[in-house]
Amino acid sequence: MIKLKLYWVGLLLLAVACSQSHSEKQTAMRSTAGKAPTNLTGLAVATFAGGCFWCTEEIFEEIRGVREVVSGYAGGKEQNPTYEQVGSGQTGHAESIQVYYDPKEISYQQLLDVFFLAGHDPTTLNRQGPDAGTQYRSIAFYRTPQEKQQIEATIQKVNASKHYSDPIVTQVLPFTEFWPAEDYHQGYFRLNPDNPYVQSVSTPKILKFREAYPQLLKKPL
């Protein structure tokens, strides 16, 4: 695994602090490993890239009204890319998630708010925490002119609020194609609670999201 090879030693040192509380939460949560819904009636779809999809998948899975989140690759031209190919940084793809949600329960604007304010750091270019490379860049994909306007307006609003000390560098791109990642990546956060990367990188981000948006959480998770 690319992530683990680069940061194994550092992550092991950080893992102890959150391992106990994370393991306790895992026992009460269902696995989120799944595929795209076959019946899309009443559902809308949103696609985001915000660093390692192990983390972003879980964040959006926990939002009420979200039916399924699939980890995968988007933003490049390679057909059916593999994790290793994307990890090389040569395909143009970014680790992404496809969110299937009920717009009657959660709005696209609320998903944007989570993405920009709690889902990742949109101010770091080609980087999220310890993960560096274009495959970890921040992207908000739009399917309609209205979604593009909402994304751009949200970026302007967040920049104006000074929520971050640096300006947002998220790319705003038209959606073209999403390629699901390999099966072992789906639901990775919940299926691999003892993974050092999950414990020390993903878990703190997810806990931060839960604290920021308790009103949006599914009950139970």
C-alpha positions, 0 to 999 in steps of 0.5 A: 500500500502506497500510503503505508509504505511512506508513512508507516513509522510516523503513523504507528507513533500516533496510533496509540492515542485514538485506537481504543475509542475508535475500536469501541465505535467500530463494534457498533457500526455496520460495514459500509462496503458496497456498490452503487445502487442499482435503482437510482429512483429518487436519488441524486449523485455527487462526486468529490475528490479530497485526498485518501478515499478511505476517509472521505468515503466514511465521512459522507457515509455518515450523513443522513440521506446518503444511501451509498458512497463508492470509492474510486477514481475520477479526473483523468483519462485512463480507462479502468485505472488501478490503484497502483496506476493512480498512485503513480500520479501518471494517470491524471486521476484523483482518489474520489468518491461517488455519493448517492443521496436522497435530495429530499433528506440532504441537499447538494449545498449541505454536501458542499458545506461538509466537503469544503468545511469538514471533509478535507483541507481544500487549501493544500495543493496536491496534498492531504496531510501526509499524502502528496501527489496529484492523485490527492488533489481537491476536486469538486465535480459538477454535472449541471451549470447550477451545480457549478454555480453552487460550488463556485459560490461556496468557495467564495463564501468560505474564502470570505469567511476566513475559515482557512488561513489560505485560499481554497485551491479546489479544482471545479471540473465537469464530471466525465467518468467515475471508475470504482476502486478495487473491492478491498477499498470499499468500506475500508475505514470500518473493515480495517479499524486497526490499520495504523493509517486509519487510526492516526490519519483517517479517524481524527478527520472523521471525529472532527467532522462528527463534532462539526456536523452532529445534526447531519449524522445518521442515527445510528451510524 
